Amino acid sequence: VLAVAPNYIEALFLKAQILWKGYRDSAAAKKCLMHVIKVEPDKEAPFHRWSLSLYKEMAEYERSRHRLLYNKQ
């Protein structure tokens, strides 16, 4: 779908979810989420809000993981 319609926000969001929840590939997932936010600038639109929420979830996970790794040393 994204090869034909690279700005299709539903597919971009789904790809981000798969990359994050399935593969823990935060860099690629964040790239998709930022694309959604760029394509859908309306902050009240569902995919914009969901993208921000998932982005924050990933950032918090990475911060907590970093704290755990740092405290073990």
MONORDA-V646434 format. One record per run of one state. SS is the DSSP state (helix for helix, strand for strand, loop for the rest). FROM is the first residue (numbers start at 1). TO is the last residue. If there is no record, write none. Layout:
SS:FROM:TO
SS:FROM:TO
This chain:
loop:1:8
helix:9:23
loop:24:25
helix:26:39
loop:40:45
helix:46:72
loop:73:73
